[in-house]
Amino acid sequence: MAAAWMLLAAFLFASMGVCVKAASDFFSSYELVFYRGLVSTVFMGWFAHHRGIGLKTRFLGMHIWRSIVGVISLGTWFYALGRLPLATAMTLNYMSSVWVAAFVVGSAMLRPPTGPNADPAEHWQRQLPLMVTVLTGFMGVIMVLRPTFEAHQAFAGLIGLMSGFVASFAYMQVMALARVGEPEERTVFWFSVGTTAVGAGLVAVTGVSDWSGWHSLWLLPIGLFASLGQLCMTRAYSHGATLVVANLQYSGIIYAAMFGWLLFGEAIPLIGWAGIGLIIVSGIASSVIRKRMAVRPSPT
């Protein structure tokens, strides 16, 4: 059942991507961030109240940092969604798992083991598989970005890559909030509040687009799909094996590719698909390896 919840979450996030891509023809990325946050704040406030979960927090500073990195990731992702094929933008955002693995490798390089029983050779041997997955992921990025460069979408591709990089910080902050006992509903609510506040500030500077016409209807499902996706993902992690559930998130790329082809007529060249495949494989492999490294006893 947990797998079904994650598959549904991936579908909802891909559906949100469709709405963002459609609405980006009429609204700026800043406006989409604001409206996404506003709808999600109202929905999550109601949902938390319905579940009997208080919204007062003792970790406001952690929520502020999570909101800062989350809004940057969200804004850059929305920008990429409006200018790249849907599957490409989704894939670059899902690079967060590979970035986390890169941080783990980098930390190991900067802090080698010390002490009388430390074995540097064994330490580097343990890091080697993770280093290979990171390099594989970045090979996939090069292959994914090549079609975007050829289509004169280089800037949008780099912004999409940045969204995945910043998302890795948001992911680590969400884990930190979970470790101190914050309910997911409260975390999502405060992120939505932060998204609304930052988005409102940016919109106040850049201006508001016209609401005339049917295209305004795209704004409502963006926030709803995002909130429902978060809740389904939480249910999946709560009732299933973390590693299996985490890797099922990549099904969102398949959904996005189908939506992109059916709704927007997007065709990704073979080298792009090969790059997407490498990123998915490296993301799954890095999750598996990090899980094994976490349970393996460290040398003393």
Secondary structure, 3 states (H helix, E strand, C coil): CHHHHHHHHHHHHHHHHHHHHHHCCCCCHHHHHHHHHHHHHHHHHHHHHHHCCCCCCCCHHHHHHHHHHHHHHHHHHHHHHHHCCHHHHHHHHCCHHHHHHHHHHHHHHHCCCCCCCCCHHHHHHHHHHHHHHHHHHHHHHHHHHHHHHHCCCHHHHHHHHHHHHHHHHHHHHHHHHHHCCCCHHHHHHHHHHHHHHHHHHHHHHHCCCCCCCHHHHHHHHHHHHHHHHHHHHHHHHHHCCHHHHHHHCCHHHHHHHHHHHHHHCCCCCHHHHHHHHHHHHHHHHHHHHHHHHHHCCCCC
